[in-house]
Amino acid sequence: MAGVNEKSQAQKSNYFPAIDGLRLLASINIVMLHLGSSSALAYMADFKWLMPLIDAPAFAAGIFYVFAGFLFASKFSDPERRIPVIPFMFARIAKLYRLHFFMTLLMFVVLVFKFSGYTHLPAFGEIGDCASKGLAAMAHPWRSLFLHLSLLWSIVPDLGMKLNEPSWSLTSFFLCYAITPWFSRWLFRQNNRTLWILFGTVFIPGIVWAVLFGVTGDLWFDGYAAKYRFFHMFAPVRVFEYLFGMVIFRLYKEGFFDFLKRDYVSGIAQALLLAALYGSLFLMSPSNNPGLNYFIHHSFPILVYGLFVLSLLSGKGFMARFFCIGIVRKVGRASFYPYLIHLPIITIAWGICNLNTPKNTLLLMLFIYTVSTLYMEFKVRMRRRKKAKASQTVTKV
């Protein structure tokens, strides 16, 4: 009984409520980015102080890898715990891939209709004509669908058209998940000196990637945009962002960041890190070498994200307190779902109304996050029912 209590206490101590709120902030930033790229935020163009937060964005995809690595390292913090890779992978796939699968199919159908030239919903007898016209106007539609469903599109994006772009992250996340059980066990056998060496070396691949981006021209890509998309989505480099999150958890558990638990220190750190992140957005310029811009937008923020996560863990400071509000945490726990579903919904919404108004932006955001939160709550309730039934079965036996 004591062992069970100790295990429960350890799991409780490794839960950090403020990170739920950080998930929400990062998710909203990326949804707003894609709203802006779809011309849905043109009415905000005069807000010069705000648009860099959205267009850059301030909280880019890298933050998901940093705190995912941190959280999974915390879950697997028992060095004696054996974590089978295959069941763990299937659990992650079951949670994320099904939604990706259905949203990709939905986006495929929406794009077929969009490219068909039809301005009204086709009647039953027009469906065949609508589909044939739409497929004929698309670039490699079936190959694109296969690449997205097989999670290969992010590796060879030039071979297929974009269907549900945020799905690229699943490729690198599943790669991260595959190494998590092994790396978490290995990491807990390392001494403090090795941990600090890892703290620095995990940035090397990202910096090298930025240099390559800056000195290689357009390579075999059609232009800057196609090359940037490939470098941005390249899965192996993202793995090191995830590993950075795992490393800072180990350093946190060793007590190296205990000073952030003092009164006011967390709040000051949060303010300074947010100021650094915001300031870095204005350092990017078309006149700079593309590699420098890439470093400012990708490599530098990873360090800021990691330190920002650490500043939130005590629950102190103005941002941490906001992130710990119940409703913020509840919506934040479901925040990866909006990341996967928002592009198809934005595309559909443009066919229904003009998104370039504050009212419609707000309504769209409310719809996306309400649906995602309700879906998350439904899954939580179903999981609890299964556990309750299982415990009743064991009691009867």
MILO-130315 format. One record per residue: residue in one letter; x, y, z of N, C-alpha, C in turn. Coordinates in steps of 0.05 Angstrom, whole numbers, plus 32768, in hexadecimal, padded with zeros to 4 digits. Example, Ala and Ser with C-alpha at 12.3 -4.5 7.8 and 13.67 -1.06 7.14 Angstrom:
<rs>
a81087F8E809C80F67FA6809C81087FBE809C;s81017FD3808E81117FEB808F81028001809D;
</rs>
This chain:
<rs>
m80107FE88000800080008000801180198000;a8027801980108039802F8011804680347FF6;g804D801E7FE8805980217FCE8046802F7FBA;v802D80277FBB801980347FAA801780527FAF;n801680597FCA801480757FD1802C80857FC8;e804480797FCB805C80867FC2805C808B7FA4;k805380767F95805180797F78803E808F7F70;s8026808F7F7E801280A47F79801D80C07F7F;q802C80C27F95803880DB7F9D804C80E57F89;a805C80D27F7E807080D97F6A806380E37F50;q804E80D57F48804080DD7F30803480F97F34;k802980FE7F4C801C81187F518032812E7F51;s804A81297F5C805F813D7F5C806A81437F41;n806581307F2E806F81347F13805981407F00;y8044814A7F0C802F81567EFC803181757EFF;f803281837EE9803781A07EEA801F81AE7EDD;p800C81B87EEC7FF381C37EE17FF781DA7ECD;a800B81EB7ED2800F82027EC0801581FB7EA4;i802181E37E9F802881DB7E84800E81D77E73;d7FF881D07E807FDF81CD7E727FD781E87E65;g7FDB81FE7E747FD582187E697FE882207E53;l800182197E568015821F7E42800E82117E27;r800481F97E297FFB81EA7E117FE681FB7E03;l7FD382067E127FBE82167E067FC9822E7DF7;l7FDB823C7E047FE782547DF87FF5824D7DDE;a800582387DDE801482307DC6800182277DB0;s7FEC82197DB77FD882107DA47FCA82287D97;i7FC1823B7DA77FB382537D9D7FC682627D8A;n7FDF82647D917FF282737D807FF482677D64;i7FF5824C7D637FF8823F7D497FDE82407D39;v7FC7823E7D467FAE82407D387FAB825D7D2D;m7FB382717D3C7FB3828C7D327FC682907D1B;l7FDD82837D1C7FF082847D057FE2827B7CEB;h7FD482657CEC7FC8825A7CD47FAF826A7CCC;l7FA282777CE07F8C82897CD97F9882A17CCA;g7FAF82AB7CD37FBB82C17CC57FC482BA7CA9;s7FD082A27CA67FD9829A7C8B7FC382957C78;s7FAA82927C837F93828E7C717F8482A87C6D;s7F9182BF7C757F8682DA7C717F6E82DF7C83;a7F6B82D07C987F5482D47CAA7F5982E97CBF;l7F7282F47CC17F7883087CD57F8283227CC8;a7F7A83277CB07F82833F7CA27F7983587CB1;y7F6483567CC07F5A836D7CCF7F6C83757CE6;m7F8083647CEC7F93836A7D027FAD83747CF7;a7FAF837A7CDD7FC883817CD17FD5839A7CDD;d7FC583AD7CE87FCF83C57CF37FDB83C27D0F;f7FD783AB7D1B7FE283A67D367FFF839B7D33;k801183AE7D2E802D83A67D28803B83997D40;w8032839E7D58803E83927D6F803483767D74;l801D836F7D68801083557D6D801683417D57;m8016834A7D3E801883377D27803183267D27;p804983307D308060831F7D32805C83077D44;l804C830A7D59804682F37D6B803782DD7D5C;i802682E67D49801682D27D3A802582C87D22;d803282DA7D13803F82D27CFA805882C27CFE;a806682C77D14808082B97D17807E829B7D1B;p806D828F7D2D8060829B7D448072829B7D5C;a806A82A77D72807A82A77D8B807D828B7D96;f8066827D7D98806782627DA38063824F7D8B;a807982477D7F807882367D67807682187D6F;a807782077D5B807381EA7D60808881DF7D72;g80A081EB7D7380B581E07D8480AE81DE7DA1;i809C81F07DAB809581EF7DC7808681D57DCE;f807781CA7DBB806981B17DC0807D819A7DC5;y8094819B7DB780A881867DBA80B681897DD5;v80BC81A27DDD80CA81A77DF680BA819D7E0D;f80A081A67E0F8092819E7E27808781817E25;a808581767E0D807F815A7E0B809681497E15;g80AE81507E0E80C581427E1980C781447E37;f80C1815C7E4180C281607E5E80AD814F7E6C;l8094814F7E61807F81407E6E808381227E6D;f808C81187E56809080FB7E5480A880F27E65;a80BC81037E6880D280FD7E7A80C880FC7E97;s80B5810E7E9E80AA810D7EB9809880F57EBE;k808A80EC7EA9807980D47EAC808A80BB7EAF;f80A180BB7EA280B280A37EA380CA80A87EB5;s80C580B67ECB80DB80BF7EDD80E680A97EEF;d80D980927EEF80E3807C7EFF80F7806C7EEF;p8111806D7EF68125805F7EE6812280417EE5;e811380367EF9810F80197EFA80F780107EE9;r80E880237EE180CF801D7ED280D580137EB6;r80C97FFD7EAE80CD7FF37E9480B67FFC7E82;i80BC800A7E6D80A880157E5C80AA80087E40;p80987FF57E3A80997FE87E2080947FFC7E09;v80A57FFB7DF580A3800F7DE08089800B7DD0;i80837FF27DC8806C7FED7DB680517FF57DC2;p804A7FED7DDB80317FF67DE7803080147DEA;f804680207DF18047803D7DF48042804B7DDA;m804E80417DC4804A804D7DAA802D804A7DA1;f802280327DA58006802E7D9C7FF380407DAC;a7FF980447DC57FE880567DD57FE880727DCA;r8000807C7DC3800280977DB87FF580997D9C;i7FF980847D8C7FED80847D717FCE80847D73;a7FC480747D867FA780727D8A7F9C808D7D92;k7FAB809D7DA17FA180B67DAB7FA180CC7D95;l7FB680CC7D847FBA80E27D727FB480DB7D54;y7FBA80C27D4C7FB980BC7D307F9C80BB7D26;r7F8A80B17D367F6E80AF7D2C7F6380CA7D24;l7F6980DE7D357F5F80F97D2E7F6C81047D15;h7F8680FF7D137F9581077CFB7F8980F97CE2;f7F8280E07CE47F7780D17CCE7F5D80DD7CC4;f7F4B80E27CD67F3180EC7CCF7F3281097CC5;m7F43811A7CD17F4681357CC87F5381377CAD;t7F6681247CA77F7281247C8C7F5E811C7C77;l7F4D81087C7D7F3881017C6A7F2481187C66;l7F1D81257C7B7F0B813C7C797F1781527C68;m7F3181587C6D7F3E816D7C5D7F4081657C40;f7F44814B7C3A7F4681417C1F7F2B81467C11;v7F1581407C1E7EFA81437C127EF581617C0E;v7EFC81727C217EF8818F7C1F7F07819A7C07;l7F2181917C047F31819B7BEE7F2781927BD3;v7F1D81797BD17F11816F7BB97EFA81817BB0;f7EE981887BC47ED2819A7BBE7EDC81B67BB6;k7EF181C07BC57EFB81DB7BBF7F0781DD7BA3;f7F1681C87B9A7F2381C97B807F0F81C27B69;s7EF881B87B707EE581B07B5C7ED881C77B4E;g7ED881DF7B5A7ECC81F67B4F7EAF81F97B56;y7EA481E67B647E8881E87B6C7E8581FE7B81;t7E70820D7B7F7E6B82237B927E53821C7BA4;h7E4882047BA07E3281FA7BB17E3781DD7BB8;l7E2B81D47BCD7E2E81B77BD47E2281A67BBE;p7E3181937BB37E2681837B9D7E0F81727BA5;a7DFC81707B937DE6815D7B987DF081417B95;f7DE0812D7B9C7DE981117B9B7DF4810A7B7F;g7DE681137B6A7DEE810C7B4F7E07811B7B46;e7E0F81317B547E2681417B4D7E3F81397B5B;i7E3D81277B6F7E5481207B7F7E6B81157B6E;g7E6481037B5B7E7980F77B4A7E87810C7B3A;d7E78811E7B2E7E8481347B1D7E9581467B2F;c7E8B814D7B467E9A815E7B597EB581517B60;a7EB481377B677ECC81297B6F7EE081277B58;s7ED781217B407EEA811E7B297EF781397B22;k7EE7814E7B237EF381697B1D7F0681717B32;g7EFF816C7B4C7F1181747B617F2B81647B61;l7F29814A7B5D7F41813A7B5D7F5381417B45;a7F4781487B2E7F56814F7B167F6681697B1A;a7F5B817B7B2B7F6881957B2F7F7D81947B45;m7F7D817E7B557F91817C7B6B7FAB81707B61;a7FC081767B707FDB816B7B697FE081517B78;h7FE1813B7B6A7FE681217B767FD4811C7B8F;p7FBA811D7B8C7FA8811B7BA37FAB81017BB2;w7FAB80EA7BA47FAC80D07BB27FC780CB7BBF;r7FDC80D47BB27FF780D17BBE7FF980E37BD7;s7FED80FB7BD57FEE810D7BEC7FDF81017C03;l7FC880F57BFD7FB880E97C137FC880D27C20;f7FD580C17C107FE580AB7C1B7FFC80B67C2C;l800A80CB7C22802180D57C31801880E07C4C;h800180ED7C4D7FF780F87C677FEE80E27C7A;l7FE080CF7C6F7FD680B97C817FED80A77C8B;s800280A57C7B801980947C83802E80A47C93;l802880BE7C97803A80D07CA6805580D47C98;l805580D17C7D806E80D57C6E806F80F07C61;w805980FF7C61805881187C52806D812C7C5C;s8072812D7C76808681407C8180A2813A7C78;i80A781217C7080C281197C6780C681207C4A;v80B1811D7C3A80B381237C1D809B81357C15;p809A814E7C208083815F7C1B807F81677BFE;d809581667BEE8093816E7BD2808581597BC1;l808181417BCC8074812C7BBC8056812C7BBF;g804B813D7BCF802E813E7BD38025815A7BDC;m800C81607BD68001817A7BDF7FFB81797BFD;k7FF981917C087FF381947C257FD6818E7C29;l7FD0817B7C3B7FB481767C437FAF81817C5F;n7FBA81757C747FB7817E7C8F7FD381837C9A;e7FDD819B7C967FFA81A17C9B8004819B7CB7;p7FF481A17CCC7FFF819B7CE78005817E7CEC;s7FFB816C7CDA800081507CDE801D81497CDC;w802D815B7CD1804A81557CCE8056814F7CE9;s804C815C7CFE805881597D198055813D7D23;l8040812E7D1A803D81137D24805481017D1C;t806081067D05807780F67CFC808D80F87D10;s809581117D1780AB81147D2A80A3810D7D46;f808981117D4E808181097D69808280EB7D6C;f807980DC7D58807A80BF7D5B809780B57D5C;l80A980C37D4E80C580BC7D5080CF80C27D6C;c80C680D87D7780CE80DF7D9380C380CA7DA7;y80AA80C27DA3809E80AE7DB580AD80947DB3;a80B7808D7D9C80C580737D9880DE80727DA9;i80EB80897DAD810580887DBC8101808F7DD9;t80E880987DE180E480A17DFC80EA808C7E12;p80DF80747E0F80E580607E258103805B7E29;w811180577E12812D80527E14813C806A7E1F;f813780827E14814780997E1C814180A27E39;s8128809E7E41812180A67E5D813080947E71;r8133807A7E6B814280697E7D816080707E7C;w816A80757E648187807C7E61818D80967E70;l817B80AA7E6D817F80C47E78818180C47E96;f817280B27EA3817380B17EC0818B80A37ECB;r819C80997EBA81B5808D7EC381CC80A07EC1;q81C780B87EB681DD80CB7EB181E180DE7EC9;n81FA80E67ECC820180F87EE281FB81157EDA;n81FE81287EED81F781437EE7820981507ED1;r822281487ED1823481537EBD822B814C7EA1;t822381337E9D8219812A7E8481FF81387E7C;l81EE813C7E9081D5814A7E8A81DA81667E80;w81ED81757E8B81F281907E8281FF818F7E66;i820F817B7E61821B81797E46820481747E32;l81F181637E3981DA815E7E2881CA81777E24;f81C781877E3981B881A07E3881C281B17E21;g81DC81B17E1D81E881C17E0781E881B37DEC;t81EF819A7DEC81F3818C7DD381D981877DC3;v81C281867DD181A981817DC281A281997DB0;f81AF81B07DB581AA81C77DA381BB81C67D8A;i81D081B67D8981E281B67D7381D481AF7D58;p81C481997D5781B681927D3E81A581A97D33;g819681B77D45818681CD7D3C819681E47D31;i81AD81EA7D3E81BE82007D3481CA81F87D19;v81D381DF7D1781DE81D67CFD81C981D77CE7;w81B181D07CEE819B81D17CDB819581ED7CD2;a819782017CE48194821D7CDD81AA82267CCB;v81C2821E7CD081D982257CBF81D5821A7CA3;l81CD82007CA181C881F47C8781B282027C78;f819E820A7C87818882197C7A819182337C6E;g81A482407C7C81AE825A7C7381C2825A7C5C;v81D182447C5981E782447C4581E282327C2C;t81CB82257C2B81C782127C1681B5821B7BFF;g81AC82347BFE819B823D7BE98181822F7BE9;d8175822B7BD1815B821D7BD0815D81FF7BCD;l817681F47BCB817A81D87BC8816981CD7BB0;w815B81B77BB4814A81AC7B9F812D81B57BA0;f812781C87BB2810C81D17BB6810581E77BA2;d80EB81EB7B9E80E181FF7B8A80E7821C7B93;g80EA82207BAD80EF823B7BB680F2823B7BD4;y80F482537BE080F982567BFC80E382487C0D;a80CA824C7C0680B482417C1680B582237C18;a80BA82167C0180BB81F87C0180D381EE7C12;k80EA81FC7C10810181F47C1F80FC81F97C3D;y80F0820F7C4480EB82157C6080D882007C6C;r80C481F87C5D80B181E57C6780BF81CA7C6D;f80D181C27C5C80E081A97C6180F181AB7C7A;f810081C17C7D811281C57C94810181C77CAE;h80EB81D47CAC80D981D87CC380CE81BE7CCD;m80C881AB7CBB80BA81937CC280CD817B7CC6;f80E6817F7CC280F981687CC280FA815B7CDD;a80F081427CDE80EB81347CF7810481307D09;p811B81277CFE813281227D10813B81397D21;v813981527D16814281697D25812E816F7D3C;r8114816A7D378100816E7D4B8104815C7D63;v811081447D5F811581317D748127813E7D89;f813A814E7D81814C815A7D94813F81707DA5;e812A817C7D9B811A818F7DAB810B817F7DC1;y810181687DBA80F481567DCD8107814D7DE2;l811F81457DDA8134813C7DED813C81527E00;f813C816B7DF6814281827E07812E81837E1E;g8115817F7E188100817E7E2D810581697E41;m810E81517E388114813B7E4A812C81427E5C;v8140814F7E50815881567E5F8152816A7E75;i8142817F7E6E813D81937E83812C81887E99;f811C81737E94810D81677EAA8121815A7EBE;r8135814C7EB38149813F7EC5815881547ED5;l815F816A7EC8816D817F7ED7815B818B7EEC;y8142818E7EE5812E81987EF8812C81867F10;k812A816C7F0C812881587F22814181587F33;e8158815F7F27817181607F36817381797F47;g8160818B7F44815F81A37F55816E81BB7F4A;f817681BB7F31818681D17F26817581EA7F21;f815B81E77F20814A81FE7F1B813782047F33;d814081FB7F4B813082007F63812D821E7F69;f8140822E7F60813F824B7F65812582577F59;l811A824A7F45810282557F3880E982517F4A;k80EC82427F6080D6823D7F7280D282547F86;r80E682667F8780E5827C7F9A80D082907F91;d80C5829F7FA680B182B37FA080BD82C87F8D;y80AD82D07F7980B382E47F6580C782DC7F50;v80D882C87F5680EC82C17F4280E082B57F29;s80CC82A47F2D80BE82987F1580B182AE7F04;g80A382C17F11809682D67F0380A982E77EF3;i80C082EE7EFF80D582FE7EF180E082EE7EDA;a80E582D47EDE80F082C47EC880DC82C27EB1;q80C282BE7EB880AE82BD7EA380AD82D77E93;a80AE82ED7EA080AD83077E9280C5830B7E80;l80DD83047E8A80F583087E7B80F682F57E62;l80EC82DC7E6680ED82C97E5080D882D17E3B;l80C182DA7E4380AD82E37E3080B782FB7E20;a80C5830E7E2F80D083257E2180E6831D7E0D;a80F6830A7E14810B83007E0280FF82F37DE9;l80EA82E37DEE80DC82D67DD780CF82EB7DC5;y80C282FE7DD180B483137DC180C983247DB2;g80DE832B7DBF80F3833B7DB28100832D7D9B;s810383127D9D811083037D88810083037D6E;l80E683087D7080D583087D5880DC83207D46;f80E683357D5280ED834D7D42810A834D7D38;l811983387D3F813483357D35813583277D19;m811E831A7D12811D830D7CF8811783227CE3;s812683217CCD812383357CB8812A83287C9D;p811C83317C88812283267C6D813F832B7C64;s814B83407C6F816783477C68817B83347C75;n817383267C8A818583147C98818982FB7C87;n819F82ED7C8D81A482D37C81818D82C07C8A;p818182B07C78816B829E7C808172828C7C97;g818C82847C99819482737CAF819282817CCA;l8198829C7CCA819582AB7CE3817882AD7CEB;n816782B37CD7814A82B47CDD8140829A7CE7;y814A82847CDB814282697CE4814B82647D00;f8163826C7D07816D82687D22815C82777D36;i815682917D30814682A17D42812A82967D46;h811F828B7D31810482817D32810182657D3D;h811782547D39811582387D41812882307D58;s814182367D558155822D7D698153823C7D83;f815482577D82815482677D9A813B82637DAB;p812382637D9F810B825F7DAF810A82457DBF;i811782307DB5811682167DC38122821A7DDF;l813882297DE18144822E7DFC8130823E7E0D;v812482537E01811182637E1080F982537E19;y80EF82427E0780D882317E0E80DF821F7E26;g80F782137E2680FE82017E3C810082107E56;l810D82277E56810F82377E6E80F482417E78;f80E382487E6480C882517E6B80B8823B7E79;v80BA82227E6E80AD820B7E7B80B682097E98;l80D1820B7E9C80DC82087EB780D1821E7ECA;s80CD82367EBF80C4824C7ED080A782497ED8;l809882377ECB807C82347ED18076821E7EE6;l808A820C7EEA808581F47EF9807D81F87F16;s8086820D7F22807F82127F3E8062821C7F41;g805682257F2B803B82307F2D803B824D7F36;k805382597F39805582757F41805B82867F29;g805582A07F2C805982B27F16803F82B77F07;f803D82CE7EFA802382D77EEE801A82C47ED9;m802C82B97EC8802382A77EB2801B828C7EBE;a802B82827ED1802582687EDC800A82687EEA;r8004827E7EF87FEA827F7F067FD382807EF2;f7FD7828E7EDC7FC2828E7EC87FBF82727EBB;f7FD582657EB57FD4824B7EA97FC882367EBB;c7FC8823B7ED67FBD82287EE97F9F822B7EEE;i7F93823F7EE17F7682427EE47F6882297ED8;g7F5382207EE67F4782067EDF7F3F82047EC2;i7F3082187EB77F2682167E9C7F3C82187E88;v7F5182287E8E7F68822A7E7C7F76820F7E7B;r7F7982017E917F8681E77E917F7581D27E82;k7F5B81D37E867F4981C07E7A7F4B81C27E5B;v7F4981DB7E517F4B81DF7E347F6881D97E2A;g7F7B81E07E3B7F9781DB7E337F9E81BD7E30;r7F9281AC7E407F97818F7E3E7F8D81847E23;a7F7B81927E177F7081887DFD7F7D81977DE6;s7F9281A77DEB7F9B81BA7DD77FA981AE7DBE;f7FB181947DC07FBD81887DA87FA881817D93;y7F90817E7D9C7F7A81787D897F7581907D76;p7F7381A97D817F7081C07D6F7F8781C27D5B;y7F9F81BA7D647FB681BB7D527FB281A97D3A;l7FA581927D3E7FA1817E7D287F8881847D17;i7F7581927D237F5B81957D147F5781B07D08;h7F6781C47D107F5F81E07D097F6081E67CEC;l7F7381DB7CDD7F7581E27CC17F5D81DA7CB0;p7F5481C17CB27F3B81BA7CA47F2381CB7CAC;i7F2181D27CC67F0B81E27CCF7F0D81FE7CC4;i7F2582097CC37F2982247CB77F2182247C99;t7F29820F7C8B7F22820D7C6F7F04820B7C6A;i7EF781FB7C7B7ED981F97C797ECC82137C80;a7ED682207C957ECA823A7C9E7ECC824F7C89;w7EE282507C7A7EE482647C657ECF825F7C4F;g7EC682477C4C7EB182417C387E9582497C42;i7E93824E7C5C7E7982557C687E7682727C6D;c7E8C827F7C767E8A829B7C7D7EA582A97C78;n7EA582C37C7D7EBE82D37C7B7ECB82D27C96;l7EE282C47C987EF082C27CB17EFF82DB7CB9;n7F0282EE7CA77F1283067CAC7F01831B7CBB;t7EF683137CD17EE883257CE47EEE831C7D00;p7EF0832E7D137EF583267D2F7EE183137D3A;k7EC783187D337EB283067D3D7EB582EA7D34;n7EBB82E67D1A7EBD82CB7D0F7ED782BD7D18;t7EEC82CD7D1C7F0482C27D287EFF82B67D44;l7EF182C67D547EEA82BD7D6F7ED882A57D6F;l7EC482A57D5D7EB2828E7D5C7EC082757D53;l7ED282787D407EE182607D367EF382557D4D;m7F0182677D5B7F12825E7D717F0282507D87;l7EEB825C7D8E7EDA824F7DA27ED082347D99;f7EC982317D807EC082187D767ED682037D77;i7EEE82097D6D7F0481F67D6C7F0B81ED7D88;y7F0D81FF7D9B7F1681F87DB67F0081EB7DC7;t7EE781F37DC27ED181E67DD07ECE81C97DC7;v7ECE81C47DAD7ECC81A97DA37EE381987DAD;s7EFB81A27DAD7F1381937DB67F11818C7DD3;t7F0881A07DE47F07819B7E007EF181877E07;l7EDA81897DF97EC581757DFE7ECD81597DF5;y7EDC81577DDF7EE6813D7DD77EFA81327DEB;m7F0B81437DF67F1E813A7E0A7F0F81317E23;e7EFB81407E2C7EEC81387E447EDD811E7E3F;f7ED3811A7E277EC581017E217ED980EA7E23;k7EF180ED7E197F0580D77E1B7F0D80D27E37;v7F0F80E77E477F1680E37E647F0080D47E72;r7EE780DB7E6D7ED180CC7E7A7ED080AF7E72;m7ED480AA7E587ED4808E7E4F7EEB807E7E5C;r7F02808B7E5F7F18807D7E6B7F1280777E89;r7F05808A7E967EFE80857EB27EEA806F7EB5;r7ED7806E7EA37EC380587EA47ED0803D7EA0;k7EE3803C7E8D7EF180227E887F00801A7EA1;k7F0D802D7EAE7F1C80267EC77F09801D7EDD;a7EF2802B7EDF7EDF80247EF47ED480087EEF;k7ECE80017ED67EC47FE67ED07EDA7FD17ED5;a7EF27FD87ECE7F087FC57ED37F0C7FC07EF1;s7F0A7FD57F017F0E7FD27F1E7EF77FC27F2A;q7EDF7FC67F1F7EC77FB77F297ECB7F997F23;t7ED57F947F0B7EDA7F787F037EEE7F6A7F15;v7F037F797F1B7F187F6E7F2D7F0D7F697F49;t7EFC7F7C7F537EF07F797F6D7EDE7F607F6F;k7ECE7F5C7F5A7EBD7F457F5A7ECC7F2B7F59;v7EE27F2B7F4A7EF27F127F497EFF7F0D7F64;
</rs>
